[in-house]
């Protein structure tokens, strides 16, 4: 029986078949899949991240920089242990469910069972461990004994967050991006409704509890949404047979987890080095306020990420230069467009946080944070390539170098407070990119003509000049004079990246 074509399918089909999308030079049905996935991912991530940003901005004003820094260090501690609790199962779910959901539903069921068993088992153990050692962490490491209760509540948040992200990975693997949207909006609404009042009443512990409540309710919604996908794809979750898929843990999940473990603990150590200084929690509060905008800017590249990962996975045996170039360029361009205004004019958002957040400290911190945000978006596509080709151990090596650079930079710049921590991130991401991108280009993992071209290097020079204009406290009117040359220069440089001969075209081929 022919499948019924809905009005929604007809709508996206017309867009996919339009003259603009025809330039992608690929099958219309594949373009349609990318468009639908990207639309729902952007809508869900944007709405959810927007609600989270509003909630955190309100909380930052309510608590002030010192108390907000305490909430930030609790959340950072939870994130450090959370990577181990999840063991990379979220990325594993996207990668393998996308590959086998249609061709091998039986194996998909075993992989789902394995994902749940690992998350509940390991996540439960790590949560209990955090609950037990909370007094030691608060007294000896964070120099803040009053944070014991917040860390213990964070143990619950740790488990629920690990489960939530595994479920989101499963939904993305099924290409159920509209369901991911429902989940993210649920999380954002609950967070906005509960975070400000609980922080006002119970401080850091209340804020951590609100985050746990948002993740918990999202998990319940995800269970319902996933059952629909199991039925649609005739997948039966197999727990008893999950051991047949243990090889995935060693081939993919453990390298992904190790790569993550080299990030979160390093971030936590850097944060701890800052908070153990005089006025350290004030500096951490300022940095966390700036870092909110890093997460806000990255929501769009992150929204595309799972869509592109699914499509790259399904075409892993049929390489497409256009798809690979689009994979790299899309995240970088989007990140740059969103971050550049805040690099040059951090005052656009710094007023939101009130007088207790000194503009003279928050503005340069935010500008530096936006600069390293563009660097992370530049490397975002590479991470997807490593995942698709099961080269996660290369990511581990890259993160080792990044971690050493970040801790070294923090030790070097920590006396500068929030601005120093942001500068350490710029140093770590910048030098790591300089070291590893040429190596990956040489191995043919990413397109050389895009990332190592003269145009790309000039773009980085422009962004560095913009950031230095804020750090060196150039007056606002003088920075305003840079707007038109910056827009024209970046536009011209990116146009040149796309103007190449047909044989090495970098037109967007979603390859999809």
Rosetta blueprint (number, residue, H / E / L):
1 X L
2 X L
3 X L
4 X L
5 X L
6 X L
7 X H
8 X H
9 X H
10 X H
11 X H
12 X H
13 X H
14 X H
15 X H
16 X H
17 X L
18 X L
19 X H
20 X H
21 X H
22 X H
23 X L
24 X L
25 X L
26 X L
27 X L
28 X H
29 X H
30 X H
31 X H
32 X H
33 X H
34 X H
35 X H
36 X H
37 X H
38 X H
39 X H
40 X H
41 X H
42 X H
43 X H
44 X H
45 X H
46 X H
47 X H
48 X H
49 X H
50 X H
51 X H
52 X H
53 X H
54 X H
55 X H
56 X H
57 X H
58 X H
59 X H
60 X H
61 X H
62 X H
63 X H
64 X H
65 X H
66 X H
67 X H
68 X H
69 X H
70 X H
71 X H
72 X H
73 X H
74 X H
75 X H
76 X H
77 X H
78 X H
79 X H
80 X H
81 X H
82 X H
83 X H
84 X H
85 X H
86 X H
87 X L
88 X L
89 X H
90 X H
91 X H
92 X H
93 X H
94 X H
95 X H
96 X H
97 X H
98 X H
99 X H
100 X H
101 X L
102 X L
103 X L
104 X L
105 X H
106 X H
107 X H
108 X H
109 X H
110 X H
111 X H
112 X H
113 X H
114 X H
115 X H
116 X H
117 X H
118 X H
119 X H
120 X H
121 X H
122 X H
123 X H
124 X H
125 X H
126 X H
127 X H
128 X H
129 X H
130 X H
131 X H
132 X H
133 X H
134 X H
135 X H
136 X H
137 X H
138 X H
139 X H
140 X H
141 X H
142 X L
143 X L
144 X L
145 X H
146 X H
147 X H
148 X H
149 X H
150 X H
151 X H
152 X H
153 X H
154 X H
155 X H
156 X H
157 X H
158 X H
159 X H
160 X H
161 X H
162 X H
163 X H
164 X H
165 X H
166 X H
167 X H
168 X H
169 X H
170 X H
171 X H
172 X H
173 X H
174 X L
175 X L
176 X L
177 X H
178 X H
179 X H
180 X H
181 X H
182 X H
183 X H
184 X H
185 X H
186 X H
187 X H
188 X H
189 X H
190 X H
191 X H
192 X H
193 X H
194 X H
195 X H
196 X H
197 X H
198 X H
199 X H
200 X H
201 X H
202 X H
203 X H
204 X H
205 X H
206 X H
207 X H
208 X H
209 X H
210 X H
211 X H
212 X H
213 X H
214 X H
215 X H
216 X H
217 X H
218 X H
219 X H
220 X H
221 X H
222 X H
223 X H
224 X H
225 X H
226 X H
227 X H
228 X H
229 X H
230 X H
231 X H
232 X H
233 X L
234 X L
235 X L
236 X L
237 X L
238 X L
239 X L
240 X L
241 X L
242 X H
243 X H
244 X H
245 X H
246 X H
247 X H
248 X H
249 X H
250 X H
251 X H
252 X H
253 X H
254 X H
255 X H
256 X H
257 X H
258 X H
259 X H
260 X H
261 X H
262 X H
263 X H
264 X H
265 X H
266 X H
267 X H
268 X H
269 X H
270 X H
271 X H
272 X H
273 X H
274 X H
275 X H
276 X L
277 X L
278 X L
279 X L
280 X H
281 X H
282 X H
283 X H
284 X H
285 X H
286 X H
287 X H
288 X H
289 X H
290 X H
291 X H
292 X H
293 X H
294 X H
295 X H
296 X H
297 X H
298 X H
299 X H
300 X H
301 X H
302 X H
303 X H
304 X H
305 X H
306 X H
307 X H
308 X H
309 X H
310 X H
311 X H
312 X H
313 X H
314 X H
315 X L
316 X L
317 X L
318 X L
319 X L
320 X L
321 X H
322 X H
323 X H
324 X H
325 X H
326 X H
327 X H
328 X H
329 X H
330 X H
331 X H
332 X H
333 X H
334 X H
335 X H
336 X H
337 X H
338 X H
339 X H
340 X H
341 X H
342 X H
343 X H
344 X H
345 X L
346 X L
347 X H
348 X H
349 X H
350 X H
351 X H
352 X H
353 X H
354 X L
355 X L
356 X L
357 X L
358 X L
359 X H
360 X H
361 X H
362 X H
363 X H
364 X H
365 X H
366 X H
367 X H
368 X H
369 X H
370 X H
371 X H
372 X H
373 X H
374 X H
375 X H
376 X H
377 X H
378 X H
379 X H
380 X H
381 X H
382 X H
383 X H
384 X H
385 X H
386 X H
387 X H
388 X H
389 X L
390 X L
391 X L
392 X H
393 X H
394 X H
395 X H
396 X H
397 X H
398 X H
399 X H
400 X H
401 X H
402 X H
403 X H
404 X H
405 X H
406 X H
407 X H
408 X H
409 X H
410 X H
411 X H
412 X H
413 X H
414 X H
415 X H
416 X H
417 X L
418 X H
419 X H
420 X H
421 X H
422 X H
423 X H
424 X H
425 X H
426 X H
427 X H
428 X H
429 X H
430 X H
431 X H
432 X H
433 X H
434 X H
435 X H
436 X H
437 X H
438 X H
439 X H
440 X H
441 X H
442 X H
443 X L
444 X L
445 X L
446 X L
447 X L
448 X H
449 X H
450 X H
451 X H
452 X L
453 X L
454 X H
455 X H
456 X H
457 X H
458 X H
459 X H
460 X H
461 X H
462 X H
463 X H
464 X H
465 X H
466 X H
467 X H
468 X H
469 X H
470 X H
471 X H
472 X L
473 X L
474 X L
475 X L
476 X H
477 X H
478 X H
479 X H
480 X H
481 X L
482 X H
483 X H
484 X H
485 X H
486 X H
487 X H
488 X H
489 X H
490 X H
491 X H
492 X H
493 X H
494 X H
495 X H
496 X H
497 X H
498 X H
499 X L
500 X L
501 X L
502 X H
503 X H
504 X H
505 X L
506 X L
507 X L
508 X L
509 X L
510 X L
511 X L
512 X L
